[in-house]
Structure formats: structure tokens, C-alpha cells
């Protein structure tokens, strides 16, 4: 049995592919320059690292113009740029009760500035229906914001189908792909804005993220400053990606993200998805056999990303998480997972749940070890 079993990949994947670690170290030690901030060889090489990563991201998400790919420090920043850079007073937004605080909190702040928000609820398994979305649309609806998969229960949302419908009506769709990027193929051209962290399913380092902005969409910058272009002008440049990338980019993290995507391409995203579905099926089947365990979300692995939430009757999730870590060296996440509205929807607020999130780097032994530990913990309640 492994010394440590890491099952918190929805927070950040661990371990990363070895090539990611090597690439980050190489950029730190050997490249070292500031991209776009000089004509010397170190700066030029750093710029090449960023350019290659931008091209890799664009190919991976079927983005025709790589300049529409903006690098951010995480998915939260990407979402904030899109939300605050587009919505104006008088706009109406539709979102769901299953969103992360990275969506809920910016919208709450904008409500105080004159936007209105309609929040739709999923069914008991976490599915968002197109019909409920249609009913919420108003003449002033500017944007729909949806997570591709809940970070609490993992249920998938048909964002491409929803995107087709909204585009016919001139309504923007912003997709939070935090739990699906790198696991499920995403055609960014089917949506208007796509936000994703680099450090989860894309196997990049922390400090990396992306925002895709479809051509024709204007986004006001969240941060203004040095961009390496038009330095003689006091106004922020308007062209992408520089308009939304002020300040020194995290070149080592961006280079590592590029290697994470290359790893996915070499392994094959279909193979990664197949393995995670097999692990999830193993986990779901095992949990069904443990008395007192309640699993939330869809029972079908095809409807899930690589994570699930459950509770144990009579035990606080935080206590279970502590026992798993201290006794069994198994790492999961417990609590509200930065999405309290999801737990209110599921009836698990305020205690939250135990979230188990898988990665291609996990195996069936990890799942079996988790199930064995849970059986022992539950048997102690008898």
C-alpha cells in the first residue's frame, strides 16, 4: 500500500507528470527572463515559452486564434475578468445554485452595482435542464454562467447544447471548466467564454489558468499596467491577449501547463476519461455497499466528472476527513468546498460533505484502500 493516498484532485492534481516538474525547473534555472520585457536572449526565450504554451492551449480547446487565449493565475481570476469585464448596470445574468464562490461572489458584488441575477436549481441529481434555463431568460439577459461540472457532486452540464441555443439569441455563455478541462473534450468555439485553472485536470502547476474570449467580445481589463507592448501610451492596449495580461506572467507555471497538456495529448484524453470512469464506477459500487453512506449526484459515471461527495450518517464530515488523514494517510476534502449554495441545494449545509476526487494518476488500489478505511470507520459506529 502507498504511503500517502491523495484523493483531492478536484482541488489540485497531485502528483503531476514528471515532465511538468522538469519543465518548471528548467525555465526557472535556464530561461529566467521576463517575457516581452526586453530584446535580449533570455527575454526572447521566455516569450517563446509563453507563445508555445498559448498555441498548445488553443489547439487543445479547438481555438482558431491563439491570441484569444489569456493566461491568468487561476480559474478564479479568469472568471472574475470575464464577469466584471463584460457585465454592466442593467444587465441580467442567469446562473445556477451549483456554482463555485468564484462565480457567486463576483455576481453578489455586481448586484450592488445594478445587475440582476436569476439563479436556477438543478434536479436532485444535479442536472441543469435547458427548459429551466429558457424560462429564466429575459429581454435584458446578457450572460449565462454555468459550471461544466459541479465541484461538489461532479454532475455534468450540457454546455455545448446550451451554448448553441444561447448563441441564436445573442446571449453570452461563460463556462467554468475547473473540473472538466483535461478530462472531457471541450470545443471552446461552442461557447463564448471559457475559464479554467491550469493546476487541476490539465496537470499544470499552481499559479496557472486560462480565459478564452470569443472573437467579437470586448472585455474590460480587471488590472491595467505594463504589457510589453505600446509602452509609450498611457491607455491600456485593446488587443488581446495583452489587454488582459498586465504585469509579469508566471512563465514557469505557464511552461509547466504546456507540458501538462502535452502529457494529456500523448496519453489521449479518451484514455484518461476511460480510466477515471472505471475508478469512479469502482468507488460508487463500493460506497453502495457501506451502511450509512449517502452519495450525492448522478448515479451514472457517464454523467460525472472524476469526483463525488458523500456523507456518513452520524458523523461530521470534518471528523471523517481527520480520521482518513491521521489513521490511513488518505487525503480528501471535507466541508463546503467553496460552494455553500450547492450544499443548500443538496441539504448538506452547513456541515458539508466528504469529497473524493480522482485523477489519472490514481489506481484501483487507491480506491480499494479508501473503501476499506471507510468500512472500518463506519463499523466503529455500530
C-alpha positions in Angstrom: 0.0 0.0 0.0 1.2 3.5 -0.8 2.5 5.7 2.0 0.1 8.5 1.0 -3.1 8.2 -1.0 -4.1 11.5 -2.5 -7.8 11.8 -3.4 -8.2 15.6 -3.5 -7.5 16.2 -7.2 -10.5 18.5 -7.6 -8.6 21.0 -5.5 -5.3 20.4 -7.4 -3.9 17.4 -9.1 -1.0 15.6 -7.4 1.3 14.2 -8.4 2.0 16.0 -11.7 3.6 14.2 -14.7 7.4 14.2 -14.2 7.9 16.2 -17.3 5.9 19.1 -15.7 8.3 19.3 -12.8 11.3 19.2 -15.1 10.0 21.9 -17.4 9.3 24.3 -14.5 12.8 23.8 -13.1 14.3 24.3 -16.5 12.5 27.6 -17.0 13.4 28.8 -13.5 17.1 27.8 -13.8 17.9 28.2 -17.5 15.4 30.6 -19.1 14.9 33.1 -16.3 14.0 36.1 -18.4 10.8 38.3 -18.4 8.7 37.6 -21.5 8.1 40.6 -23.7 10.2 42.9 -21.5 13.4 43.1 -23.5 15.3 42.1 -26.6 18.0 40.0 -25.0 18.1 36.3 -25.4 16.7 35.4 -22.0 13.6 37.6 -22.6 13.1 36.3 -26.1 13.3 32.7 -24.8 10.8 33.4 -22.1 8.5 34.9 -24.7 8.8 31.8 -26.7 7.8 29.7 -23.7 4.6 31.7 -23.4 3.9 31.7 -27.1 4.3 27.9 -27.4 2.0 27.4 -24.4 -0.6 29.7 -25.9 -0.5 27.7 -29.1 -0.8 24.5 -27.2 -3.8 25.7 -25.2 -5.5 26.9 -28.4 -5.1 23.6 -30.2 -6.2 21.6 -27.2 -9.5 23.5 -26.9 -10.1 24.0 -30.7 -9.5 27.7 -30.6 -8.7 29.1 -34.0 -6.9 32.2 -32.9 -4.4 31.7 -30.0 -4.4 35.5 -29.2 -7.9 34.9 -27.7 -6.2 32.8 -25.0 -5.5 34.8 -21.9 -3.2 33.5 -19.2 -4.3 34.1 -15.6 -3.1 32.9 -12.2 -6.0 30.6 -11.7 -9.6 29.9 -12.7 -11.0 32.3 -10.2 -9.1 35.2 -11.8 -10.3 34.1 -15.2 -13.9 34.1 -14.1 -13.6 37.5 -12.4 -12.1 39.0 -15.6 -14.9 37.7 -17.7 -17.7 38.6 -15.3 -16.5 42.1 -14.2 -15.2 43.0 -17.6 -18.4 42.4 -19.5 -21.5 42.9 -17.3 -22.8 46.5 -16.9 -25.6 48.1 -14.9 -29.0 47.0 -16.2 -27.7 43.6 -17.4 -29.4 40.4 -16.4 -27.5 37.2 -15.6 -28.6 33.6 -15.2 -26.6 31.1 -13.2 -27.2 28.1 -11.0 -27.2 27.1 -7.4 -24.3 24.7 -8.1 -21.7 27.4 -8.8 -18.4 28.0 -7.0 -17.9 31.1 -5.0 -15.7 32.3 -7.8 -19.0 33.0 -9.7 -21.4 33.6 -6.8 -19.3 36.3 -5.0 -18.5 38.4 -8.0 -22.1 38.4 -9.0 -23.2 39.3 -5.5 -20.9 42.3 -5.7 -22.2 43.3 -9.1 -25.8 43.1 -7.8 -25.0 46.1 -5.7 -24.0 47.9 -8.8 -27.2 47.4 -10.7 -27.1 44.0 -12.4 -29.8 41.4 -11.7 -29.3 37.7 -11.2 -31.6 34.7 -11.6 -30.4 31.5 -10.0 -31.8 28.2 -11.3 -31.8 25.0 -9.4 -30.9 21.5 -10.7 -32.8 18.3 -10.2 -32.0 16.0 -7.3 -29.0 14.5 -9.3 -27.6 17.9 -10.2 -28.7 18.2 -13.8 -29.4 21.6 -15.2 -32.2 21.5 -17.8 -32.4 23.6 -20.9 -36.1 24.2 -20.2 -35.5 25.8 -16.8 -32.9 28.0 -18.5 -35.3 29.1 -21.2 -37.9 30.1 -18.6 -35.4 32.4 -16.9 -34.4 34.3 -20.0 -35.5 38.0 -20.1 -35.1 40.6 -22.8 -32.2 42.1 -20.9 -30.4 38.8 -20.3 -26.7 39.4 -21.2 -25.0 36.3 -19.9 -25.4 32.8 -18.6 -22.7 31.4 -16.3 -22.6 27.7 -15.6 -20.1 25.2 -14.3 -19.4 22.4 -16.7 -19.3 20.0 -13.8 -20.2 20.7 -10.1 -17.1 20.9 -8.0 -19.2 19.3 -5.2 -21.0 16.4 -6.8 -19.4 16.2 -10.3 -22.6 16.2 -12.3 -22.0 17.3 -15.9 -23.9 20.2 -17.6 -24.6 20.0 -21.4 -22.8 23.3 -22.0 -22.4 22.8 -25.8 -26.1 22.3 -26.3 -26.9 25.3 -24.1 -24.3 27.3 -26.0 -26.0 26.6 -29.3 -29.3 27.8 -28.0 -28.0 30.9 -26.4 -25.9 32.0 -29.4 -29.1 32.1 -31.6 -30.4 34.6 -29.1 -27.3 36.7 -28.7 -26.8 35.7 -25.1 -23.2 35.0 -23.9 -22.3 31.7 -22.2 -19.4 31.7 -19.7 -18.3 28.2 -18.8 -16.4 27.3 -15.7 -14.4 24.3 -16.7 -12.5 23.9 -13.5 -13.5 20.2 -13.1 -13.5 19.1 -16.7 -10.6 20.8 -18.6 -8.2 17.9 -19.3 -10.7 15.2 -18.5 -13.5 15.8 -21.0 -13.0 17.2 -24.6 -14.2 20.8 -24.8 -14.7 22.7 -28.0 -14.3 26.3 -26.9 -15.8 27.5 -30.2 -19.1 26.2 -28.9 -19.2 28.6 -26.1 -18.3 32.3 -25.8 -16.0 32.4 -22.8 -14.2 29.5 -21.1 -12.4 29.8 -17.8 -10.2 27.0 -16.4 -7.4 26.6 -13.9 -4.2 25.1 -15.1 -3.4 23.1 -12.0 -6.2 20.6 -11.9 -7.1 18.3 -14.8 -4.6 20.0 -17.1 -1.8 18.9 -14.8 -0.1 22.3 -14.7 1.4 23.9 -11.7 -0.5 26.1 -9.3 -0.4 29.8 -10.4 -1.7 29.0 -13.9 -5.1 29.4 -15.5 -6.7 30.4 -18.8 -9.5 32.5 -20.1 -10.8 32.1 -23.7 -12.6 35.1 -25.2 -14.5 34.5 -28.4 -13.8 37.0 -31.2 -16.1 40.0 -31.2 -16.5 40.1 -27.4 -15.0 43.1 -25.6 -13.7 42.6 -22.1 -12.7 45.5 -19.9 -9.4 44.7 -18.1 -9.5 43.9 -14.4 -5.9 45.0 -14.0 -4.1 47.6 -16.0 -0.3 48.2 -16.3 2.7 47.0 -18.1 2.1 44.7 -21.0 5.3 44.8 -23.0 3.5 46.5 -26.0 2.5 50.1 -26.7 4.6 51.2 -23.7 4.6 54.8 -24.9 0.8 55.0 -24.5 -0.9 55.8 -21.2 -4.0 53.9 -22.1 -4.2 50.2 -21.7 -3.8 48.4 -25.1 -7.0 47.0 -26.5 -5.7 44.0 -28.4 -5.7 40.5 -26.9 -4.0 38.9 -25.1 -2.0 41.9 -23.8 -5.2 43.9 -22.8 -5.9 41.3 -20.1 -2.4 40.3 -19.2 -0.9 43.2 -17.3 2.2 42.6 -15.3 4.9 39.8 -15.4 3.4 36.5 -16.4 4.2 33.4 -14.4 6.4 31.9 -17.1 7.5 28.8 -15.2 3.8 27.9 -14.4 2.7 28.6 -18.0 5.5 26.4 -19.3 4.6 23.7 -16.9 0.9 23.9 -18.0 2.1 23.5 -21.6 3.8 20.2 -20.6 0.7 19.1 -18.7 -1.3 19.5 -21.9 1.3 17.7 -24.0 1.1 14.8 -21.5 -2.6 14.6 -22.0 -2.2 14.7 -25.7 0.3 11.8 -25.6 -1.8 9.7 -23.3 -5.0 10.6 -25.0 -7.9 12.4 -23.3 -10.2 9.5 -24.2 -7.9 7.1 -22.3 -7.8 9.5 -19.3 -11.6 9.7 -19.3 -12.0 5.9 -19.6 -9.7 5.3 -16.6 -11.4 7.9 -14.4 -14.8 6.4 -15.2 -13.5 2.9 -14.3 -12.2 4.2 -11.0 -15.4 6.1 -10.3 -17.5 3.0 -11.1 -15.4 1.1 -8.6 -15.8 3.8 -6.0 -19.6 4.1 -6.5 -20.1 0.4 -6.3 -18.1 0.1 -3.1 -19.9 3.0 -1.4 -23.3 1.5 -2.1 -22.3 -1.5 0.0 -21.4 0.5 3.1 -24.2 1.1 5.5 -24.8 4.7 6.5 -23.1 6.2 3.5 -25.1 8.7 1.4 -23.8 9.6 -2.1 -24.9 12.7 -3.9 -25.3 13.5 -7.6 -25.9 11.3 -10.6 -25.6 7.5 -10.1 -24.2 7.2 -13.7 -20.5 7.6 -14.3 -21.2 9.0 -17.7 -22.8 12.0 -16.1 -19.9 12.7 -13.7 -16.5 14.3 -13.7 -14.0 12.5 -11.6 -15.4 13.4 -8.2 -18.2 12.7 -5.8 -19.5 13.8 -2.5 -20.9 11.6 0.3 -21.7 11.7 4.0 -21.8 9.1 6.7 -24.8 9.1 9.0 -24.0 10.2 12.5 -20.5 11.6 11.7 -19.3 15.1 10.9 -17.5 15.2 7.5 -14.6 17.0 9.1 -14.1 14.2 11.7 -14.1 11.7 8.9 -11.5 13.7 7.0 -9.3 13.9 10.0 -9.5 10.1 10.6 -8.7 9.4 7.0 -5.6 11.6 7.1 -4.3 10.7 10.6 -5.0 7.0 10.6 -4.9 6.0 7.0 -2.8 8.7 5.2 -5.7 9.3 2.8 -6.3 12.9 1.7 -9.8 14.0 0.8 -11.6 17.4 1.2 -14.4 17.9 3.6 -16.8 20.9 4.3 -18.5 23.2 1.8 -15.8 23.2 -0.9 -16.3 27.0 -1.6 -19.8 26.3 -2.8 -22.3 26.8 0.0 -25.2 27.2 -2.4 -24.6 23.7 -3.7 -24.9 22.3 -0.2 -28.0 24.3 0.5 -29.4 22.8 -2.7 -28.5 19.2 -1.6 -29.5 19.7 2.0 -25.9 19.2 3.3 -25.4 22.7 4.6 -23.7 23.7 7.0 -21.7 20.6 7.6 -20.9 19.8 4.0 -19.7 16.5 2.7 -16.7 14.3 2.2 -15.4 14.9 -1.4 -13.4 12.2 -3.1 -11.8 13.3 -6.4 -9.8 11.1 -8.7 -7.0 11.6 -11.2 -5.4 9.6 -14.0 -2.5 9.2 -11.5 -4.8 7.2 -9.1 -5.4 3.4 -9.5 -7.8 0.8 -8.2 -5.7 0.1 -5.2 -6.2 3.7 -4.1 -10.0 3.3 -4.4 -10.0 0.0 -2.6 -7.9 1.5 0.3 -10.4 4.3 0.6 -13.3 1.9 0.7 -11.5 -0.3 3.3 -10.8 2.7 5.5 -14.4 3.9 5.3 -15.7 0.4 6.2 -13.6 0.4 9.3 -14.7 4.0 10.3 -18.3 3.1 9.7 -18.0 -0.2 11.7 -16.8 1.7 14.7 -20.2 3.4 14.8 -22.1 0.1 15.2 
